[in-house]
Amino acid sequence: GAGVSQSPRYKVAKRGQDVALRCDPISGHVSLFWYQQALGQGPEFLTYFQNEAQLDKSGLPSDRFFAERPEGSVSTLKIQRTQQEDSAVYLCASSLDGSYEQYFGPGTRLTVT
Amino acid sequence: GQNIDQPTEMTATEGAIVQINCTYQTSGFNGLFWYQQHAGEAPTFLSYNVLDGLEEKGRFSSFLSRSKGYSYLLLKELQMKDSASYLCAVRRVTGGGNKLTFGTGTQLKVEL
């Protein structure tokens, strides 16, 4: 069985560009989480979906960040007008439901130049 | 707010035992997780505690004391491949469900 997959694995964007990061969770997993991980730090929560419903977006750092999961499976994290401080690894995780352990994807390393 | 503290780095010898501590302060506590993360890779689940006590899983054990806001991860018979970052994460019940708050991670280096 496939794990969580993310694409692209690496993305270089010029400051001001928009980017879209994709996450394919484990099939059947209801819950999906996005995290941002800066170098040498632990992952920081961005947002959480249960099926297609975005139940918590309290960790999104600004209104330039937007996430969706329209059919309750694949999710996309979009960052508009990227800034240098957005450079980080963006991790996606899924779990059977919110009470089980989370399985992480390999992440997308975003570099904003 | 929440606060999760763990040592930044530790060094141990192959074959030895190492204990990585984690202290936390949080409301709505609903479990503590330990993850292992090798450089450039995704965190992988190691253990989960929600009640006080010790959970053993092969070479890895994890302990929780909710009254003290304290957990540790114990790694026995250390191997070189255990060199990685170990992340302590607290799960909180929030209005929107459960979410994890991670510590900064403890970088473990295993030497010969």
Interface residues (C-beta under 8 A of the other chain):
Chain A: V4 S31 F33 Y35 G40 Q41 G42 P43 E44 F45 Y48 Q50 L55 D56 S58 G59 L91 G98 S99 E101 Q102 Y103 F104 G105 P106 G107
Chain B: I4 F33 Y35 E41 A42 P43 T44 F45 Y48 L87 A89 T94 G95 G96 G97 N98 K99 L100 T101 F102 G103 T104 G105
